[in-house]
Amino acid sequence: MKLLIDSGNSRLKWAILNAKGQLSIFVVDNQEVTQNYLFAEWSTYPPPEQVLIASVATHTLVSVLLNALDKIWPGVQISLLKSQALAYGVINCYEQADKLGVDRWLALIAAHHYYAGASCIVDCGTAITVDVITAGGVHKGGLISPGIALMKKALAVETANLFYKNSAYPIGLATVTESAIYNGTLYAGLGLIERVLTQLSPDTQLILTGGDAALIAAQLSTPFIIDTELVFKGLSIIAKHSNVSASN
């Protein structure tokens, strides 16, 4: 088996990739991640053939991961992935290829591999990221915006009388402040996506991933695909190649 790790801004996710190519995925908030926690979770697994890590988290958290892996399986093969200029049929349009978030790079690889035609990939997570890829695998560029929860938290931090509350409210114009924040931040995310789609060919498919994908999808008037395993599918594609060319 191979251990695939997606270390994000808010959550740590990992997956066991078995010999049949099947994934078993686990998720935990970053605040809970310690070496002891990881040791308790991972030491029950047999030694993996390989560990692949895709991280946009802090260096501190990456160090926790690496130290835990070394403690559990000394000498295990670890690949800390980074974005490339060209790999797996995808051309990265960033001037400095490795500056593209590795989670976005993996999503591009997966979308190109699993979905025919041009795609607009929207990761609805801590940040909302948008990436467009042609049917031929050419990355056309992307956008980054605060995610819905991050927008709410920014209002709470930067204003005197607005507070963060993670509750749902009826959709539409609001008559209480909490509902106004809920709908305002949701509409901001929707507006970003809908604006991008107006600039793309009508046959471009919209692929949503990330923790808020279902929330945003429920309010979209355009066809969409939800694939919350997109990053892990990208990791799986790399893992299936014997030479992991995207590693450090």
Secondary structure, 3 states (H helix, E strand, C coil): CEEEEEECCCEEEEEEECCCCCEEEEEEEHHHCCHHHHHHHHCCCCCCCEEEEEECCCHHHHHHHHHHHHHHCCCCCEEEECCCCEECCEECCCCCHHHCCHHHHHHHHHHHHHCCCCEEEEEECCEEEEEEECCCCEEEEEEEEECHHHHHHHHHHHCCCCCCCCCCCCCCCCCCHHHHHHHHHHHHHHHHHHHHHHCCCCCCEEEEECCCHHHHHCCCCCCCEECCCHHHHHHHHHHCCCCCCCEC
